[in-house]
Amino acid sequence: MSIHEIPVHTLAGEPSNLGTLAGKALLVVNVASKCGLTPQYKGLERLQERYAAQGFSVVGFPCNQFAGQEPGTAEEIATFCSTTYGVTFPMFEKIDVNGPSRHPLYAELTEFADVDGTAGDVQWNFEKFLIAPTGEVVARFRPTTEPEDDTVVKAIESVLP
């Protein structure tokens, strides 16, 4: 099964998959609203605005596995993202990214190694995975790498359709 075919739900609870975004470069990020890294939403939204017309989308997956930093309901998360950061990119259901209940999407993503050659568990909120328009994972950026870091921007630009 390709990454595009893995079942997910929208933040509103509707069945979906990343196939709705097939043909676009995607930056998949596990997000949280009460984290020290939460201001990264600003950079993620700027990337969305800058590259959306060129076939790119940020994709957010709320996760409450790191110090309970995403405790909200789907409605609270949606309100927080839109009113605090003006988020326009797609947000999906709250999921587990590590452990025995790890979502199948993240079971695939975490097989991909970062720049240091390390695969495995997501380290914290705001870990980023770049997916080429074909559905292939092509880069992994750890949580403290800012969304607009040159390495992220160059990687995105290299896979735009």
Long-range contacts (C-beta under 8 A, 24 or more apart in sequence): 2-135, 3-105, 3-108, 3-109, 3-131, 3-135, 3-137, 4-135, 6-104, 6-105, 6-108, 7-104, 8-61, 8-92, 8-93, 8-95, 8-103, 8-105, 9-92, 9-93, 10-90, 10-91, 10-92, 10-93, 11-62, 11-74, 11-77, 11-78, 11-91, 11-92, 11-93, 12-74, 12-78, 13-74, 13-93, 16-92, 18-59, 18-105, 18-131, 18-135, 21-57, 21-59, 21-90, 22-133, 22-135, 23-55, 23-133, 23-161, 24-55, 24-56, 24-57, 24-133, 24-161, 25-51, 25-55, 25-56, 25-57, 25-130, 25-131, 25-132, 25-133, 25-156, 25-159, 25-160, 25-161, 26-56, 26-57, 26-58, 26-59, 26-130, 26-131, 27-56, 27-57, 27-58, 27-59, 27-128, 27-129, 27-130, 27-131, 27-147, 27-152, 27-156, 28-59, 28-61, 28-105, 28-109, 28-128, 28-129, 28-130, 28-131, 29-58, 29-59, 29-60, 29-61, 29-126, 29-127, 29-128, 29-129, 29-147, 30-61, 30-62, 30-63, 30-95, 30-97, 30-106, 30-122, 30-125, 30-126, 30-127, 31-60, 31-61, 31-62, 31-63, 31-70, 31-91, 31-125, 31-126, 32-62, 32-63, 32-64, 32-66, 32-69, 32-70, 32-125, 32-126, 33-62, 33-69, 33-70, 33-72, 33-77, 33-80, 33-81, 33-84, 34-68, 34-69, 34-70, 34-71, 35-66, 35-67, 35-69, 35-70, 35-124, 35-125, 35-126, 37-124, 37-125, 37-126, 37-143, 37-144, 38-69, 38-125, 40-126, 40-146, 40-147, 41-81, 41-84, 41-85, 41-87, 42-85, 43-146, 43-147, 43-148, 44-87, 44-89, 44-147, 45-85, 45-86, 45-87, 45-88, 45-89, 46-147, 46-148, 47-147, 47-148, 47-152, 47-153, 47-156, 48-88, 48-89, 49-88, 51-156, 51-157, 51-160, 54-160, 54-161, 55-133, 55-160, 55-161, 56-156, 56-160, 57-89, 57-90, 58-89, 58-90, 58-147, 59-89, 59-90, 59-92, 60-87, 60-89, 60-90, 60-91, 60-92, 61-91, 61-92, 61-93, 61-94, 61-95, 61-97, 61-103, 61-105, 61-106, 62-91, 62-92, 62-93, 62-94, 62-95, 63-94, 63-95, 63-96, 63-97, 63-122, 63-125, 64-94, 65-96, 65-97, 65-98, 65-99, 66-124, 66-125, 69-125, 70-94, 70-125, 97-121, 97-122, 97-127, 98-122, 108-137, 109-137, 109-140, 111-137, 112-137, 112-140, 113-140, 114-140, 114-141, 114-142, 115-140, 115-151, 128-152, 130-155, 130-156, 130-159, 132-159, 133-159, 133-161
